[in-house]
Amino acid sequence: MSSMGGMSMGSMSIGNGVPSMFALQQTYWAVVGSVIGVATIVNLINRLLYQNRLRDLSSTPAKPKSVFLRAYATATATFREISYVGFSPVPLGPLTIHFPPLGPILIILANLVTVLVLCFYGLDTSDVWEWENVGYRTGFISICQLPLIFLLAGRRNIIGYLVDMSYARLNWFHRWAARTLWLTSTIHMGFWFHDWGRYDYIAYQLTHDPLTKRGFAAWCILTFIVISSSAPVRKLSYEIFLLQHLVSFVGFIVAIWMHAPAEVKIWVWIPIALAVFDRVVRYAWGAYANIGIFHGKIARFSLFPHYATLTPFPGNVTRVTLNNPGIVWKPGQHILLTCHRIALFQSHPFTIASLPEDGRMDFFIRRRGGGTRGFEAIAKKGRSIEADHDVRCGPMFIEGPYGTHRPLRQFNSVVLFAGGMGATFVVPLLRDIVSAWKSEKGEEYHTPGNRLSATDRIRFIWAVKSRAEMRMFEPQIRTVLTDFNECRRLNPEFNKEIEMSIHVTRDKNSHIAPSPHDDPRHENSQTHIELFDLTTHSQNDSVKTMSPEKEREPDCEEHDCERPTVIQQEEHPNTGNRSISAPEQEHIGSDSGHSAAESTQLLLSNTNTSPTIHFGRPSSHMIIRKSLERAEGESAVIVCGPPGLADDVRLSVVALSDERAVHKGTGAQGIYLHVENFEI
């Protein structure tokens, strides 16, 4: 690369009304700042909207009533419909490529177009005498992108705080911003090489010019970072990736600092300051969260008070429990968990599967590799030695919590999809809404300040491979149903609805493994009772619905049927339960081989309601449609699970949003979609 030293190139203009290179750098950040500013305003409006809905004393608080709110709802629904559009996955041998939705892609393309316009505006690339100008310009535009890349990379993220987006989501933009930087850096280098190539001067510059050697070294390091950050390489060993990424980053910054002239070194110092700020905040918060002296009574036990209880579960899953953690979190958030005894100097992200009011953090960790194998090995080894006791392990170090989404209590209807271990994210969201219902004060419900949730209906769907997996969330589901029945008992005017179903996608005949909660000696169990009575019902068996008082159609549409099963209902006069008969039986899914009328009922002690268990995959389109048809305001759809489930739910939301035509003046309300990825 050519020297940018000597006279101040940044303040020079090539004439013809073309701004200086400093001005073009400022233009880039004016565009970036404007986008962040607009997103920040939207975030503030959403926060005010949440508070407004909780203060609204009408029966439909989630429905916009003013002209401004209706216009805002229409605008956001239109934007969502565009941004949620997805693309069908592409099978590639044993792998399947899943694409991000259109919204993030448009943002990355907008950044790319902005950068390229600034690189070439007013320049004639066909003129050989302009090639040096292109080389200088692209160098200036490349280096000014560095702060954005570091802003998007930090865990204590300034952009994330302003726009209400987690660092895990921003990390995707971080990677693509880095690839854009690599492209402009390659153009920068390419035009200098092209110019020198006319005189066969490339080898001489790389050999004798220190500035060129430093620039080429920076480009080589950046190329390595981009390649090693691709998903296939990154997933080979995430721990090794993190280590080499840190080392590469240091080398890249050093090379860039040595290559850049003094007039643009500010664009190098800013990323360094951002990286230092992120680390200082993280370490300070980590010290507060993990040192016992800051947390009163737990300081008496240990300098590092977090010790975990490990419990093995079926399916190579280990439950890790931290009692009395030193931080507060929100449902759906995750932390980075470190145990040097299991994996030295490694931290792994795990979703918190409990609520703060539980007084503990629960994590369900499936064995995959690395540190997750260590958790399972210690849990099983300890159980084999002391069969009646869980294993204590530690000390544990926590960092976080991280993760954010719009509070679900502001939506009229909430549909929650979980696939397998995705329940660790979804179940706390379910519990949080029901907890708000329970905390609302009966007769004082319609007074200011007593509404804790605008949600009237919840639909929870959990897809698991085997029935044994249901044991993981047995206590949580029991708590939800017990609280729901308690709300109905204490408040005669309670009119909320909740419906839960579990879909077993593979084994119909597997047996439920014993649960630690069935042991009366376990800390969470009071009596030795059989919590799950799993019985396969024939088409004429009685199937209990979630809300016996509510008249509703049975969920035959929830199955992957080619056409709906014709179902008739008869009311049992004494119990209020309905018997469901199916004159026709439809095939469910290609791999289940069971009828749509086949279902299994999950009976929990001391409750009047129960989720139904089906064999086969759920039909997200029909489930969401049924919820939206009854919605009296904005709805939310949340999904956490395998990429296939996320793609299916996203496509369903887009199709139904278009069908409801919220942006065409029909008055139908919008749909908020949040897709939580498995990998952080």
C-alpha positions in Angstrom: 0.0 0.0 0.0 1.1 3.5 -0.6 2.2 6.0 2.0 -0.5 8.4 3.2 2.0 10.5 5.0 3.6 13.8 4.1 1.0 16.5 3.4 -2.5 16.2 4.8 -4.3 14.2 2.2 -7.5 14.1 4.3 -8.2 17.8 4.0 -7.6 17.9 0.2 -10.4 17.7 -2.4 -10.0 16.5 -6.0 -12.2 19.5 -7.1 -15.5 19.5 -9.0 -17.4 19.9 -5.8 -16.2 16.6 -4.3 -15.8 16.8 -0.5 -12.5 16.2 1.2 -11.7 12.7 2.5 -12.2 14.0 6.1 -15.7 15.2 5.0 -16.5 11.9 3.5 -15.5 10.1 6.8 -17.8 12.4 8.6 -20.6 11.7 6.1 -20.2 8.0 6.8 -20.7 8.5 10.5 -23.5 10.9 10.0 -25.3 8.1 8.2 -24.4 5.5 10.8 -25.4 7.9 13.6 -28.7 8.7 12.0 -29.6 5.0 11.7 -28.7 4.4 15.4 -30.6 7.6 16.3 -33.8 6.5 14.6 -33.6 3.0 16.2 -33.1 4.7 19.6 -36.2 6.8 19.1 -38.2 3.7 18.2 -36.9 2.0 21.3 -38.0 4.9 23.4 -41.4 4.9 21.8 -41.7 1.1 22.5 -40.8 1.6 26.1 -43.4 4.4 26.5 -45.9 2.2 24.7 -45.3 -0.6 27.2 -46.0 1.7 30.1 -49.0 3.2 28.4 -50.6 -0.3 27.9 -50.1 -1.1 31.6 -51.8 2.2 32.6 -54.7 1.7 30.1 -57.8 0.6 32.1 -59.8 -0.5 29.1 -60.5 -4.1 28.2 -58.2 -3.9 25.2 -55.0 -2.1 26.4 -52.9 -3.6 23.6 -55.0 -2.0 20.9 -54.0 1.4 19.7 -56.6 4.1 20.3 -55.1 7.4 19.3 -54.3 8.6 15.8 -50.6 8.6 16.5 -50.6 5.1 18.0 -52.6 3.7 15.1 -50.2 5.3 12.6 -47.3 4.0 14.5 -48.8 0.5 14.6 -49.4 0.6 10.9 -45.8 1.8 10.2 -44.2 -0.8 12.5 -46.4 -3.6 11.1 -45.4 -2.7 7.5 -41.7 -2.6 8.5 -42.0 -5.9 10.2 -43.6 -7.6 7.3 -40.7 -6.6 5.1 -38.0 -7.3 7.6 -39.4 -10.7 8.7 -39.4 -12.1 5.2 -37.2 -15.2 5.1 -35.7 -17.5 2.5 -36.1 -21.2 2.2 -33.1 -23.1 3.5 -30.8 -24.7 1.0 -29.6 -28.3 1.6 -25.9 -28.8 0.8 -25.0 -32.4 1.2 -25.2 -33.3 4.9 -25.5 -29.6 5.8 -28.4 -27.2 5.5 -27.8 -23.5 4.9 -30.2 -21.2 6.7 -30.5 -17.6 5.7 -31.1 -14.6 7.9 -34.4 -12.7 7.3 -34.6 -9.8 4.9 -34.4 -7.0 7.5 -30.8 -7.6 8.7 -29.7 -8.3 5.1 -31.1 -4.9 4.0 -29.2 -3.2 6.8 -25.9 -4.8 5.8 -26.5 -4.0 2.1 -27.3 -0.4 3.0 -24.0 -0.1 4.9 -22.2 -1.7 1.9 -23.8 0.7 -0.6 -23.0 3.7 1.6 -19.3 2.7 1.9 -18.9 2.0 -1.8 -20.6 5.3 -2.8 -18.2 7.2 -0.5 -15.2 5.3 -1.9 -15.9 6.1 -5.5 -18.0 9.3 -5.5 -16.5 11.8 -8.0 -13.8 9.5 -9.1 -13.2 8.0 -12.6 -11.9 4.5 -12.1 -11.2 4.1 -15.8 -8.7 6.9 -15.7 -5.3 5.5 -14.8 -4.3 8.9 -13.4 -7.2 8.6 -10.9 -6.0 5.3 -9.4 -3.9 6.9 -6.7 -6.9 9.0 -5.7 -9.0 5.9 -5.4 -6.2 4.2 -3.4 -6.1 7.2 -0.9 -9.9 7.5 -0.7 -10.6 3.8 0.0 -7.9 3.8 2.6 -9.6 6.7 4.4 -13.0 5.2 4.2 -11.7 1.8 5.3 -10.1 3.1 8.5 -13.1 5.1 9.6 -15.2 1.9 9.7 -13.1 0.5 12.6 -15.1 2.1 15.5 -18.4 0.6 14.2 -16.9 -2.9 14.1 -15.8 -2.5 17.7 -19.1 -0.9 18.8 -20.9 -3.9 17.5 -18.5 -6.4 19.1 -18.7 -5.5 22.8 -20.7 -7.4 25.3 -21.5 -4.3 27.3 -22.7 -2.8 24.1 -23.5 0.9 23.7 -25.5 0.4 20.5 -27.3 -2.5 22.1 -28.3 -0.3 25.1 -29.6 2.5 22.8 -31.6 0.3 20.4 -32.5 -2.5 22.8 -30.7 -5.3 21.0 -28.5 -8.0 22.6 -24.8 -8.3 21.8 -25.5 -11.8 20.4 -27.7 -10.3 17.6 -25.3 -7.3 17.1 -22.4 -9.8 16.7 -23.9 -10.9 13.4 -23.7 -7.3 12.2 -20.2 -7.1 13.6 -19.1 -10.0 11.4 -20.6 -8.5 8.2 -19.3 -5.0 9.0 -15.8 -6.6 9.3 -16.3 -8.3 5.9 -17.3 -4.9 4.4 -14.1 -3.5 5.9 -12.1 -6.3 4.3 -13.7 -5.5 0.9 -12.8 -1.8 1.0 -9.3 -2.7 2.3 -8.9 -5.1 -0.6 -10.0 -2.4 -3.1 -7.6 0.0 -1.4 -4.7 -2.4 -1.8 -5.8 -3.5 -5.3 -5.8 0.0 -6.8 -2.3 0.7 -5.5 -1.1 -2.7 -6.8 -2.8 -1.9 -10.1 -1.1 1.4 -10.3 2.3 0.0 -9.4 1.8 -3.0 -11.7 2.1 -0.7 -14.8 5.8 -0.2 -13.8 6.4 -3.7 -12.4 6.8 -2.0 -9.0 4.7 -4.2 -6.7 7.5 -6.6 -5.5 9.9 -3.6 -4.9 7.3 -1.9 -2.7 6.5 -5.0 -0.7 10.2 -5.6 -0.1 11.6 -2.1 0.5 8.7 0.2 1.6 8.0 -0.2 5.4 4.6 1.5 5.1 3.5 -0.9 2.3 4.8 -3.9 4.3 2.8 -2.9 7.4 -0.4 -2.3 5.3 0.0 -5.6 3.6 0.5 -7.3 7.0 -2.7 -5.7 8.2 -4.6 -6.9 5.2 -3.3 -10.5 5.7 -4.3 -10.5 9.3 -7.8 -9.1 8.5 -8.2 -11.8 5.8 -7.3 -14.5 8.4 -9.8 -13.0 10.8 -12.6 -13.0 8.2 -12.0 -16.6 7.2 -11.6 -17.9 10.7 -14.8 -16.1 11.8 -17.0 -18.0 9.2 -19.5 -20.3 10.9 -17.9 -23.7 9.7 -14.5 -22.7 11.0 -15.8 -21.1 14.1 -17.8 -24.1 15.1 -14.8 -26.5 14.9 -13.6 -25.3 18.3 -15.2 -22.2 19.7 -12.6 -21.9 22.5 -9.7 -21.9 20.1 -11.6 -19.4 17.9 -11.9 -17.0 20.8 -8.2 -17.2 21.7 -6.9 -16.7 18.1 -9.5 -14.0 17.5 -8.1 -12.0 20.4 -4.5 -12.5 19.3 -5.4 -11.6 15.7 -7.3 -8.5 16.8 -4.2 -7.2 18.7 -2.0 -7.9 15.7 -4.4 -6.2 13.3 -4.7 -3.1 15.5 -0.9 -2.8 15.8 -0.3 -3.2 12.1 -3.0 -0.6 11.3 -1.7 1.9 13.8 1.8 1.5 12.3 0.4 1.9 8.7 -1.9 4.8 9.2 -0.6 8.4 9.1 -1.0 10.6 12.2 -4.0 12.5 10.7 -6.2 9.4 10.8 -4.8 7.6 13.9 -7.9 8.8 15.8 -9.9 6.0 14.0 -7.5 3.5 15.6 -7.5 5.0 19.1 -11.3 5.0 19.3 -11.6 1.2 18.8 -8.8 0.7 21.4 -10.8 2.9 23.9 -14.0 0.9 23.1 -12.3 -2.4 23.7 -10.8 -1.2 27.0 -14.1 0.3 28.1 -15.9 -3.1 27.4 -13.3 -5.0 29.3 -13.2 -2.7 32.3 -17.0 -2.7 32.7 -17.2 -6.5 32.3 -14.4 -7.1 34.8 -15.9 -4.6 37.3 -19.3 -6.1 37.1 -17.9 -9.6 37.2 -16.0 -8.8 40.4 -19.3 -7.5 41.9 -21.3 -10.5 40.9 -18.7 -13.1 42.0 -17.0 -11.9 45.1 -19.0 -12.7 48.3 -18.0 -9.6 50.2 -20.5 -7.5 48.0 -23.5 -9.7 48.9 -23.9 -9.7 52.6 -24.7 -13.1 54.2 -23.3 -15.3 51.4 -19.9 -13.7 52.1 -19.6 -15.8 55.3 -19.2 -19.0 53.3 -16.5 -18.2 50.8 -14.7 -15.5 49.0 -16.3 -16.9 45.8 -19.8 -17.9 47.0 -21.2 -19.5 43.9 -21.2 -23.3 44.1 -23.5 -25.3 41.8 -25.6 -28.3 42.3 -25.4 -30.7 39.3 -28.3 -33.1 38.5 -28.2 -35.5 35.6 -31.3 -35.7 33.4 -32.3 -38.0 30.5 -31.0 -37.1 27.0 -27.4 -36.2 28.1 -28.7 -33.1 29.9 -27.4 -31.8 33.2 -29.2 -29.3 35.4 -26.8 -26.8 37.0 -28.3 -24.8 39.9 -26.8 -21.8 41.6 -28.6 -20.8 44.9 -28.8 -17.1 45.9 -26.9 -15.7 42.9 -25.4 -12.2 43.3 -27.3 -10.7 40.3 -30.8 -10.0 39.1 -32.0 -11.0 35.7 -35.0 -10.9 33.4 -36.8 -13.9 31.8 -35.1 -15.0 28.7 -31.6 -13.7 29.5 -28.4 -15.7 29.6 -25.1 -15.6 31.4 -21.6 -16.7 30.7 -20.8 -19.5 33.1 -17.2 -20.4 34.1 -16.0 -23.3 36.2 -12.2 -23.7 36.1 -12.5 -27.1 37.6 -14.3 -28.3 34.5 -12.9 -26.1 31.7 -10.0 -23.9 32.6 -10.3 -20.3 31.4 -13.4 -21.1 29.4 -16.8 -19.4 29.7 -20.0 -20.6 27.9 -23.3 -18.9 27.4 -26.3 -20.6 29.0 -29.9 -19.4 29.2 -31.3 -18.9 32.7 -34.2 -21.3 33.0 -35.6 -19.9 36.3 -37.0 -16.6 37.5 -35.4 -14.2 40.1 -38.2 -14.9 42.6 -37.1 -18.6 42.6 -34.0 -17.5 44.5 -31.7 -19.6 42.3 -30.4 -19.8 38.8 -31.2 -23.0 36.9 -29.4 -24.0 33.7 -30.1 -27.1 31.6 -27.0 -28.0 29.7 -27.0 -30.7 27.0 -23.7 -32.4 26.3 -22.1 -31.3 23.1 -18.4 -31.0 23.7 -15.7 -29.2 25.6 -17.0 -28.0 29.0 -20.5 -29.4 28.6 -19.0 -32.9 28.7 -17.4 -32.0 32.1 -20.7 -31.0 33.7 -22.3 -34.3 32.7 -19.4 -36.4 33.7 -19.2 -34.9 37.2 -23.0 -35.1 37.7 -23.2 -38.8 36.7 -20.1 -39.8 38.6 -21.4 -38.2 41.7 -24.8 -39.8 41.4 -23.2 -43.2 41.0 -21.3 -42.7 44.2 -24.1 -41.1 46.2 -27.3 -42.1 44.6 -29.5 -40.0 46.9 -27.7 -36.7 46.6 -26.9 -34.2 43.8 -23.3 -33.2 43.2 -21.9 -29.9 44.4 -19.3 -28.3 42.2 -17.5 -25.0 42.1 -16.6 -22.3 42.5 -18.7 -21.0 39.6 -18.1 -17.6 38.1 -20.9 -15.8 36.2 -20.9 -12.9 33.8 -24.0 -11.1 32.7 -26.9 -11.2 32.4 -27.2 -10.6 28.7 -30.0 -10.6 26.2 -33.0 -8.5 25.6 -36.4 -8.4 23.8 -39.6 -6.4 24.2 -41.5 -7.2 27.4 -44.2 -9.7 26.5 -46.6 -8.4 29.2 -47.6 -5.6 26.8 -49.1 -7.9 24.1 -52.7 -9.1 24.0 -51.9 -12.6 22.8 -48.5 -14.4 23.1 -47.6 -17.5 21.2 -44.5 -19.3 22.5 -42.7 -22.0 20.5 -39.9 -24.1 22.0 -37.9 -26.8 20.3 -36.1 -29.1 22.6 -33.7 -27.2 24.8 -35.3 -24.0 23.5 -37.7 -24.4 26.4 -34.9 -23.0 28.7 -35.6 -19.6 27.0 -39.4 -19.9 26.5 -40.6 -21.4 29.8 -39.4 -18.5 31.9 -41.3 -16.1 29.6 -44.4 -18.2 30.1 -43.9 -18.2 33.9 -43.3 -14.4 34.0 -46.7 -13.6 32.4 -48.6 -16.0 34.6 -46.7 -14.6 37.7 -48.0 -11.1 36.7 -51.5 -12.4 36.5 -51.2 -13.9 39.9 -49.8 -10.7 41.4 -52.7 -8.5 40.1 -55.1 -7.5 42.8 -58.5 -9.0 42.1 -61.2 -6.3 42.7 -58.6 -3.5 42.4 -57.5 -4.7 39.0 -59.2 -1.8 37.2 -57.4 0.9 39.2 -54.3 2.7 38.0 -51.0 1.0 38.9 -52.5 -2.5 39.5 -52.3 -3.8 35.9 -49.1 -5.8 35.6 -49.9 -7.4 32.3 -52.0 -6.6 29.2 -51.8 -10.2 28.0 -55.1 -12.1 27.8 -54.1 -15.3 26.1 -51.0 -17.5 26.0 -50.4 -20.4 23.7 -47.3 -22.5 24.6 -46.0 -25.2 22.2 -43.0 -27.4 23.1 -41.6 -29.9 20.5 -39.5 -32.6 22.0 -37.9 -35.7 20.5 -38.9 -38.0 23.3 -41.3 -37.9 26.3 -38.3 -38.3 28.7 -37.2 -34.7 27.9 -40.4 -33.4 29.5 -39.0 -34.2 32.9 -36.7 -31.2 32.7 -39.5 -28.7 33.1 -42.0 -30.7 35.1 -41.9 -28.4 38.2 -42.1 -25.2 36.1 -45.1 -26.5 34.2 -46.8 -27.5 37.4 -46.1 -24.1 38.9 -47.7 -22.4 35.8 -50.8 -24.5 36.0 -51.1 -24.2 39.8 -50.8 -20.4 39.6 -53.3 -20.2 36.8 -55.9 -22.2 38.8 -55.2 -20.0 41.8 -56.0 -16.9 39.8 -59.3 -18.4 38.7 -60.1 -19.4 42.3 -59.3 -16.1 43.9 -60.8 -13.8 41.2 -64.3 -14.6 39.8 -63.7 -12.0 37.1 -60.5 -13.6 35.9 -60.9 -14.1 32.2 -57.3 -15.0 31.0 -56.6 -18.0 28.9 -53.7 -20.3 28.7 -53.3 -23.3 26.4 -50.3 -25.7 26.4 -49.4 -28.6 24.2 -46.3 -30.8 23.9 -45.4 -32.5 20.6 -43.3 -35.6 20.7 -41.7 -35.8 17.3 -40.1 -39.2 17.5 -40.7 -42.0 20.0 -44.3 -42.8 20.9 -43.5 -45.7 23.2 -40.6 -44.5 25.3 -41.0 -44.5 29.0 -40.6 -41.5 31.3 -37.4 -41.8 33.3 -37.7 -41.2 37.0 -37.3 -37.6 38.0 -35.3 -36.3 41.0 -38.4 -34.4 41.9 -40.2 -37.7 42.6 -37.9 -38.3 45.5 -39.4 -36.9 48.8 -35.9 -36.2 50.0 -35.3 -33.7 47.2 -35.4 -30.1 48.3 -38.2 -29.2 45.8 -40.5 -32.0 46.7 -42.7 -32.4 49.7 -44.4 -35.7 49.2 -43.6 -38.8 47.1 -46.2 -38.5 44.3 -46.4 -39.5 40.7 -46.6 -36.1 38.9 -46.9 -37.4 35.3 -49.6 -39.8 34.3 -48.9 -40.4 30.7 -51.6 -42.4 29.0 -52.3 -42.7 25.3 -55.9 -42.0 24.6 -57.9 -43.5 21.8 -60.1 -41.3 19.6 -63.1 -41.8 22.0 -61.2 -41.0 25.2 -62.0 -37.9 27.2 -59.4 -35.1 26.7 -59.2 -32.3 29.2 -58.9 -28.8 27.7 -56.9 -26.0 29.2 -59.9 -23.8 30.1 -63.1 -25.9 30.6 -65.2 -22.8 30.9 -64.2 -21.5 27.5 -65.9 -22.9 24.3 -63.2 -23.5 21.7 -62.4 -25.8 18.9 -60.0 -28.6 19.5 -56.6 -28.2 18.0 -56.6 -30.6 15.1 -55.0 -27.9 13.0 -51.9 -28.0 15.2 -50.8 -31.2 13.5 -49.1 -31.5 10.1 -52.3 -32.9 8.6 -52.9 -32.6 4.9 -56.5 -31.5 5.7 -58.2 -30.9 9.0 -59.7 -33.8 10.9 -63.4 -33.6 11.3 -63.9 -33.5 15.1 -67.1 -33.5 17.1 -67.5 -32.5 20.7 -69.9 -33.7 23.5 -70.1 -31.9 26.8 -69.9 -34.0 29.9 -72.5 -32.5 32.2 -70.8 -33.3 35.4 -67.2 -32.5 34.7 -67.2 -29.9 32.0 -64.7 -32.0 30.0 -65.3 -32.8 26.4 -65.0 -36.1 24.6 -63.5 -35.8 21.2 -64.4 -38.2 18.5 -62.8 -38.2 15.1 -64.7 -39.8 12.2 -61.7 -39.4 10.1 -58.1 -40.0 11.1 -55.4 -38.0 9.3 -51.7 -38.9 9.0 -49.4 -36.6 11.1 -46.0 -35.9 9.7 -43.9 -38.2 7.5 -42.1 -39.7 10.5 -44.7 -40.2 13.1 -47.2 -42.6 11.6 -49.9 -41.8 14.1 -53.4 -40.4 13.8 -54.5 -36.9 14.5 -57.0 -38.1 17.1 -54.2 -39.8 19.0 -53.0 -37.7 21.9 -51.6 -38.1 25.3 -52.7 -36.2 28.4 -50.3 -34.8 31.0 -52.1 -34.9 34.4 -50.5 -33.0 37.2 -51.5 -33.3 40.8 -53.6 -30.6 42.5 -54.6 -28.9 39.2 -57.8 -28.7 37.2 -56.1 -28.1 33.9 -53.5 -30.0 31.9 -51.5 -29.6 28.7 -52.1 -32.2 26.0 -49.4 -34.2 24.4 -49.4 -35.0 20.7 -47.3 -37.2 18.5 -46.0 -35.4 15.4 -44.7 -32.0 14.6 -46.8 -28.8 15.3 -48.2 -26.8 12.5 -47.0 -23.3 13.4 -49.2 -21.6 10.7 -52.5 -22.9 12.0 -51.5 -22.4 15.7 -50.6 -18.7 15.1 -53.6 -18.2 12.9 -56.0 -19.4 15.6 -54.3 -17.1 18.2 -54.5 -14.0 15.9 -58.1 -14.6 15.0 -59.0 -14.0 18.7 -56.5 -11.2 19.3 -57.8 -7.8 20.5 -54.5 -6.0 20.1 -50.9 -6.5 19.1 -49.7 -10.1 19.4 -46.2 -11.5 20.0 -44.7 -14.7 18.6 -41.6 -16.1 20.3 -39.6 -19.0 19.0 -36.4 -20.7 20.3 -35.3 -23.9 18.8 -33.6 -25.5 15.8 -33.2 -23.4 12.6 -35.9 -25.4 10.9 -38.5 -24.5 13.5 -37.4 -20.8 13.4 -37.7 -20.7 9.6 -41.1 -22.3 9.7 -42.5 -19.8 12.4 -41.0 -16.8 10.6 -42.5 -17.8 7.3 -45.9 -18.3 9.0 -45.8 -14.9 10.7 -44.9 -13.2 7.4 -47.8 -14.9 5.5 -50.3 -14.2 8.3 -49.2 -10.6 8.6 -49.8 -10.1 4.9 -53.1 -12.0 5.1 -54.3 -9.8 8.0 -53.3 -6.7 5.9 -52.6 -4.5 8.9 -50.9 -2.0 6.7 -53.8 -1.8 4.3 -56.2 -0.1 6.7 -58.2 -3.2 7.8 -57.7 -2.4 11.5 -56.1 -5.8 12.2 -53.3 -5.5 14.8 -49.6 -6.3 14.1 -47.4 -9.2 15.1 -44.1 -8.9 17.0 -41.7 -11.7 16.3 -38.6 -12.6 18.3 -36.4 -15.5 17.2 -33.9 -16.5 19.8 -31.0 -18.5 18.3 -29.5 -21.4 20.0 -25.9 -20.2 19.5 -24.6 -17.0 21.0 
